[in-house]
Amino acid sequence: MTKTVNRQVWLKSRPNGIPQARDFDIREAGIPPIAEGEFLIHNEFLSADPAMRGWIADKSNYWPRIEVGDTMRAFSVGEVIESKNPAYGVGDKVMGIFGWQDYAAVKQPQVMRKVLEKDLPVSLSLGVLGLNGLTAYFGVNEVLRPKAGETVVVSTAAGGVGSAAGQIAKILGCRAVGVTGGAEKVRQCREEFGYDAVIDYKATKDLDAAFAEASPNGIDAYFDNTSGAIHDAVLRRINLRARIAICGTASYASWDPWNEGPRPERHLLVKRATMQGFLTTDFAARYEEAAAALAGWIRAGKLKYREDMHQGIESAPGSIEKLYSGENQGKLVIRL
C-alpha cells in the first residue's frame, strides 16, 4: 500500500433543509486497520443519493441520523486490497455503505453486493445495477405489479431511479408516462428512455389537464419519487384498484413540521386503491435476482442509463444540493 492518507468528507453542521456544500468539510485521517472478519476497501466511485438528505436530518428516519463530526454515510464501490474475511478476497469489487472517503474498513453488514458483472462498468453498481436499479426493479415488480396494457406514471422520470422504473414498465408491456422538469430532461425521457408521454412540470400550469392528455384511460400505477402537487394530480386520475408506490418525497425540503395537504383517504377507499411505502432493503435477500435481470436488459439493449460523472472527492460536498436543484443529468457519481 503506497498511500498513507485517507481523505474523508465529514458533516460540519446540521443543515436546515437541503444539505449544502458549506455543511461539509474534508479532512485527512490515517488508513484504518482491519480486525478479524473485516476487509479494507479502496473506494473507486462514490454515490450521491437523494436519501442522504434524510440521513442527516434533525429527526432520524429509517436509519440512525449522521451526527456532526461523522464521516458522511454513502454508498460507494471499490476494490478489496486487504482482507481478514474468507468471503472477500483481494481484488474483489464490492459495493456497499462505505462512506465518502478513500478507504474503509468494512464489516459484512455494510456490504450491499459483490460486483459480478465483469463486462459492465463498475460504476453502474452505484446506479442502474445498484441502489437506483434495485429500487426501480422492486418498486415496479413487487409494489406496483403492473399488467401489460396498464398505464404507469413515474415522477423524476429522467433520474437514476425514475428512468429505470419507466423502462421496466415498458419492458412489462405498459404505457409509461414520465414527469420531469425542463426541455432537456423531457427529450431524454422520450428519446433515450422510451416514455410514451412526458409531462414537464416546470412548464405546465395545469397538471390536471396535462395528466388527462397523457393518460386518457386513467392511471393504474404510480411510482412516486416526489410527493406534493404531482402526487395530488395523479391521485385525481387513478383507476379502480390502482397501486401507488411511495419511494421518495423530493418536493419537500423538510418534513418538520408535518406537511399538510389534500386528504386522499375517501378517494382511496372509493377506488379501492393501495398506497405503499417501501425501501430497497426490504428485498435484500433478492438483490442478485434483480441485478441479474437488470444486467440482462442492459446487455440486450432494453435498459438504457445515464451517468453524471464528477471528478474528485472535492465534488462530494455540493453533490446533494445538485440533486435537489435538478442540475444532474443522470445518476450522479463521483470518481476518485
C-alpha positions, 0 to 999 in steps of 0.5 A: 500500500503506497498511500498513507492518507485517507481523505474523508468528507465529514458533516460540519453542521446540521443543515436546515433543509437541503444539505449544502456544500458549506455543511461539509468539510474534508479532512485527512485521517490515517488508513484504518486497520482491519480486525478479524472478519473485516476487509479494507476497501479502496473506494473507486466511485462514490454515490450521491443519493437523494436519501442522504438528505434524510440521513442527516436530518434533525429527526432520524428516519429509517436509519440512525441520523449522521451526527456532526463530526461523522464521516458522511454515510454513502454508498460507494464501490471499490476494490478489496486490497486487504482482507481478514474475511474468507468471503472477500478476497483481494481484488474483489469489487464490492459495493456497499455503505462505505462512506465518502472517503478513500478507504474503509474498513468494512464489516459484512453488514455494510456490504450491499453486493459483490460486483459480478458483472465483469463486462459492465462498468463498475460504476453502474453498481452505484446506479442502474445495477445498484441502489437506483436499479434495485429500487426501480426493479422492486418498486415496479415488480413487487409494489406496483405489479403492473399488467401489460396494457396498464398505464404507469406514471413515474415522477423524476422520470429522467433520474437514476431511479425514475428512468429505470422504473419507466423502462421496466414498465415498458419492458412489462408491456405498459404505457409509461408516462414520465414527469420531469422538469425542463426541455432537456430532461423531457427529450431524454425521457422520450428519446433515450428512455422510451416514455410514451408521454412526458409531462414537464412540470416546470412548464405546465400550469395545469397538471390536471389537464396535462395528466388527462392528455397523457393518460386518457384511460386513467392511471393504474400505477404510480411510482412516486419519487416526489410527493406534493402537487404531482402526487395530488394530480395523479391521485385525481386520475387513478383507476379502480384498484390502482397501486401507488408506490411511495419511494421518495418525497423530493418536493419537500425540503423538510418534513418538520413540521408535518406537511399538510395537504389534500386528504386522499383517504375517501378517494382511496377507499372509493377506488379501492386503491393501495398506497405503499411505502417501501425501501430497497432493503426490504428485498435484500435477500433478492438483490442478485435476482434483480441485478441479474435481470437488470444486467440482462436488459442492459446487455440486450439493449432494453435498459438504457442509463445515464451517468453524471460523472464528477471528478474528485472527492472535492465534488462530494460536498455540493453533490446533494444540493445538485440533486435537489436543484435538478442540475444532474443529468443522470445518476450522479457519481463521483470518481476518485 
